[in-house]
């Protein structure tokens, strides 16, 4: 089975991380926080984010849980 590459799905939290931190793409975000690009792709496609991932965002970028929660709510 061949996977076709299409436009990335919008995801409020991931898109905000890219924009506010001037990261080029999901791969660059993955490198920045020490995750695989595949894991970021899974999150973008609807897999529930782990608490560890959310804590990583809080620690790495200094974002509040309130801000992260609001962006996650937009993505549903």
FENFEN-V164136 format. One record per helix or strand. SS is the DSSP state (H for helix, E for strand). FROM is the first residue (numbers start at 1). LEN is the number of residues. Records with the same first field share a line. If there is no record, write none. Layout:
SS->FROM-LEN, FROM-LEN
This chain:
H->12-9, 26-8, 37-8, 51-11, 65-10
